[in-house]
Amino acid sequence: MARLLAAFRSALFVLFLTVTVAPWAMVGLVYSIFVRGERLYWYFAGWLGLSIWAARVICGVRARVQGRENLPDTAVILLPKHQSTWETFAFPTLMPRPLCYVFKRELLYIPFFGWAMARMDLIHIDRSKRAEAWAKVAEQGRRYMAQGNWVIMFPEGTRTPRGSQGTYKVGGTRLAVETGRPVVPIAVTSARCWPRKSFLLRPGMIDVSIGAPIDPAGRTADALMRDVEAWIEAEMRRLDPEAYR
């Protein structure tokens, strides 16, 4: 019975996303003819906030955040655990500065959602061209952070199942070493409520834990990422111990 109810609520949630994304995106695309930058970002982030609200109201997916005091006033590179679609929607609503996501360019072809992403100050890359992709991340990441934005990269690259650990890639820490910007590790237990590759949402609490910034000075990208990985994985086991038994 509980599973049937969760399936019904999840279907309502997907319907809500489908009905709201098209008009919100179309207005945003027209708006982007006249306005770009931070004002456009917060307009589109409004739909993400609406989606997180709907996940809470319709599906009972709640969140609590600890460590907000660790967020600095300067530009940083956020390196979160990646388990779900939830954090890609939620982080723009949780962070005080516009976020520049680094993502595969194929997402730009998603109707409405991808078209909106194409109009924002984000970094889309072709993963098949690694050297070209890195040059774009380095150049645009440096430029956007100089404007006060924060870059966000998922070091595992893709969503991982609950209780598992992916391979941590050094793109984010390499950018930190080259720009001198600190990295902020973040643990997220989103798969507890919204597993990867699924739109079946379960009611429950998602924990987000924001770690202290790590200065890249005097470190290699590999060593810096090992520190990030160690903090995130230890924090994940503290937040969601039953997933790691």
Order of alpha helices (4+ residues) and beta strands (2+ residues): alpha-alpha-beta-beta-alpha-beta-alpha-beta-alpha-beta-alpha-beta-beta-alpha
